[in-house]
Amino acid sequence: MTAAARDSGQTQPRKIKYRNTKARWHPSMQAIPVPGIRRMVNMAATMKDVIHLSIGQPDLPTPKHIVDAYIDALNAGQTGYTMDAGLPELLIALRDYYGKRYNRKLTRDNILVTSGATEAMYLAISSTSAPGRQFIITDPSFLLYAPLIRMNGGEVKYIPTRPENNHQLDPDEVIKAMGARTFAIILNSPNNPTGAVYPRSTIEAIVEECAYRGIQIYSDEVYDHLIFDDEDYASVLSCAVDLDNVMCISSFSKTYSMAGLRVGWVISSQAAIKSLRRYHMFTTSVANTPAQFAGVAALTGDQQCVRDMVNIYRERRDKIMELIDRTPHLTGYKPGGAFFSFPNLPPHVDGSDLALRMLKETGVCVVPGDAFGENTSNALRLSFSTTCEKLEEAFDRIIPWMAKQQF
């Protein structure tokens, strides 16, 4: 017993009761949904003998010369920070590669290297989304965009794409949707989840109207090399007169099968990059250093590895189209790029419920369409980033199961 307790006449130590408190999350966290992809994958992880048509990353190995460059950088002690804008050698390689590919004059100051395209998109959206600003995005679209816009007070306006039109974006519909509060439009071609590749006429019409109205364009081009039928890929870099209202975002993840190495970039005006660099310094600071050296090897090395990958994905695209056509209650179309198909179920069918039952009863994991939009609840996203043999094995389970469904 302490002297103070004796003086006060206390005979027992004083008990202190602590109140239970909850974490005080920022209200914007309510804008983040439970991802439909994660829900399916988590359930699949508790099961045996699951075939995944759910994963949105390459299954092909990273080319050896890129892996060797990563290892060489590690062995050379290249494990410290780079400049905040990125490794100088990589900035030069990106400048030269994209400058030549799209016949556009670029400098190192037009480029910011990030921790994957996800950070690049996070920087672009969260630094500009605000109350009163409206962002136009497609429905369906990659699940990152809308939550980031809403978390920062912005408003989302959806433009639907339709399977009967191969999920092509109608530029006239986009232009009609633009209004006084329209701040930006987010493009994604080839598209995730639909695999649609937008033709040059579409991109040029949207870019021209946005330049006239002063509307920002954020173009997610991470699948820009995975083109199966149209070699003339229409990047905003080749369609825009200048970069004042354009941010082009991409990464090494899909093209070179480097998803886990986490290197992406933003290409924009020098003024925009200067602002984003300050923000980048307070998020991830710099991208993975040895992975940036691997990126230099990817851009400057033999590109046959990319052509080989595209040929493999094209074969798989053709195979999954054939299999979808044989599947009762599924209506497909021809995706032009990426490694996704987004077939429809009958209009009244809940794709989320069906995907869960399919996983439990057949062991095939797909992603329900409602993970990607407000009007796609009767769709499924199927990834063909797996072998043709695995695709056939998956549909050997799916086809008879679907034939038994009473819709």
PyMOL commands that set and color helices and strands:
alter all, ss='L'
color gray80, all
select helices_A, chain A and resi 3-8+27-31+36-44+64-75+88-101+108-110+116-126+145-151+163-165+171-177+200-213+236-239+259-261+270-281+289-300+304-325+351-362+369-371+388-403
alter helices_A, ss='H'
color red, helices_A
select strands_A, chain A and resi 51-52+111-114+134-139+155-160+182-188+216-220+246-251+264-267+340-341+364-365+367-368+380-383
alter strands_A, ss='S'
color yellow, strands_A
deselect
rebuild
show_as cartoon
